[in-house]
Amino acid sequence: MPSYTLPLRCIPKARPRGDRGGTHMPPEYMAWKADVAQRLIAVGAKPLDGKITMQITVLFSGAKVADTDNLGGAIMDACNGVLYHDDRQVYPLTVIPWAYCDNDVITIDVTQQHDYEIVAQRIIKLDAQSLSKKAIADQLNGAGVLTRTGNVWTAALVGAVIKSGEVR
């Protein structure tokens, strides 16, 4: 799991500004995003393919902490194209802000999800809809995710075996 620690203050996601020339993001925000991206690239960050999970921990040396969604949004903007190709790849995202710390620090932990984890998540979502075992298997099989051989369902993408008795 790649982990990146950046010793700098996180600024919250800025709102677009409008003037006669159109709308634009504030220059300070754009410079901060570029700085984060450059620091990540300097330590060897490369965009991951597929689904990823991300945990962001933001330490603040003072008492003031911005809204969690604005902190996450700013870091997600800065990481787009650096840690992943598109922010739609990131799920779930966890943002943890801490105030009164010794230093301003941003830590980003990234984990690439494997296909079997995606299949498991899909099974859990279908199971939450109170579908029968057969209905779940039919939906997954119809989507080309699972194939059946005898009494065993196999994830076609990674060969992970899920026994039909384990799918409720």
N, C-alpha and C positions, 0 to 999 in steps of 0.2 A: 504494500500500500504506500504510494508516494505521499510524503508529508513535506510541506513547505512552511518555513517560518520566516516571516518578514518583519524586521524590526522597524516598523513605521506606524504612524497613526492612521486608523481607518476613518475615512470621511464618508458620510452617508450619501446615498445616491441623490444626485442633483436633479432638479426639475428643469425641463427645457425653458429657455428664456426666449422671448419674442421681441423683435424690433422691426424696423422698416425693411431690413434685409432678410427677414424670415425668422425661423426659429433655430436655435442652436443651444448646445450645452455650455455651461460656464467654462471658461478656459482653465480655471484652477482644477475643476473636476476632470477635465480631459487630460491635463498634465499628470494628475494623481493616477488615473487609470493607466496611462502610458508607463509611468514609473513602476507600478505593480507588475505589469506585463513584462517589462524589461528585466526586472529582478527575477521573475520566474524563469524566463528564458535563459538568463545568466547561470542559473543553477541546473539547467538541463531539462526543464519542463518541456514536454511534447504533448500534443493533443491525443487523447485516448479515443478509440472507436467504441461504439456501442453504448450501452447504458452504464452510468456511473453513479455512485453515491458520494456525497460531499458533506464534510463537517467543517464548519468554519468557527474558530474560536477567536474572539477579538478582545484583547486586553487594553484597558484605558488607564492611563496614569491619573486621571482626574475623576471627578464625580459624575460628569456629564456623559451619558451614553445615549446615542441616537436610537431610533426605533429599529428593532431587529430586522424588519423587512427592508428598510433602507440600507442597512449595513450589508445584508446579504446581496441586495440588488447591485450595490456598488462593486462588491468583490466579484460577483457573477459577471458583470459587464467587463471588468478588467481581465478575467480569466477566459473569456470567450475567444476561441481561436488559439489559445495558449495551452490550457489544460484539457479542453474538449473542443469539438468542432462547432457545436451549437448547444445553447443552454437547455434545449429540450432533452438532451441526453441525461441531464442531472435529475435523479429522483431516487431517494429522497434527499432533500437539502436540510441540514441542521445548522442553525446559527446560534452561537452561545456568546453573549457579551458579558464582560466582567469589568466592573469599575474599581477604583482605588487600588490599582496594581502598581508595581514599581516602575514599569516601562510600558510604552505603547507597542503592542506586538499583534500581528495577525498570523494565525496558524491555519493552514488549509490541508485537510486530510482527504485524499481522493482514493476511492476503491472502485475498480472496474467490476461490474456485475457480470457474472458468467451466465451463459444461456440457461443453465439449469435453475439458477436463481430467478430468472425472469419467468420460466415455466412455473416454478413454485408459487411465485406471486400471482400469476394468472389463475392457478388452481385455487388459491386462497380467495381471490376476488369472486370467482365463480361459485365457490363453496359458500361464501357469505350471502349469496343470492338464494340460498337454500335449494339449490338444484340437486337432483339426484346424481349419484355416481355416474350413471350412464349418460345423463345430460351433459355433465362436465366433460366426460371423455369424448362425447360426440362433438362438442364445441371445440375442444383442443385438437382433436383429430381433423375436423373440418378446416381448421386454420393451418394445418400442416405442421403443427407443433409436436404432436404425439402420433406414434404408430403402434398398432397392437399386434402382438405375436402370442397366440394362445391366451394365457391369463396374465400377461405382463405388458404394461404400457411402457414404451421407450421414447424418450425425447430424441427426436430425429437429429437435432442440431449437435448434441454433445454425447449422446449415448447414455445419458443418465437413466437408470432404471427406476420406475415407480410401479410398485405392485398395485394391482387394481384394488386390493383390500385396504390399502393405505389412503386411497382417495375416497373421502366420505361423501 
